[in-house]
């Protein structure tokens, strides 16, 4: 956020945030969103595991927590790293470390979107195939 790795003669250097409290708040947002998503994933997993033997309606309802966790992580990665970090703070100009952070955020984002797509698959066709 202080844009230390950005080349000095840059028109975007006025965007740098040097206040330690704001930097701590931003990092706290990242960690809080990860812990919150982990909570929703864990509770969703437990609910889906309990509902797998009951019926498909309760199993579908149990997916809501996992979808909430996926939504939190997608928002954090896309808005936090790719949009704000990459575009507003020009993270892509910060040398190897900035490029790696941006690339890994994209990789994690795509992985989470794929998991979300897998979770959204209809379950009824699998129940009919097993019977």
Secondary structure, 3 states (H helix, E strand, C coil): CCCCCCCCCCCCHHHCCCCHHHHHHHHHHHHHHHHHHHHHHHHHHHHHHHHCCCCHHHHHHHHHHHHHHHHHHHHHHHHHHHHHHHHHCCHHHCHHHHHHHHHHHHHHHHHHHHHHHHHCCCCHHHHHHHC
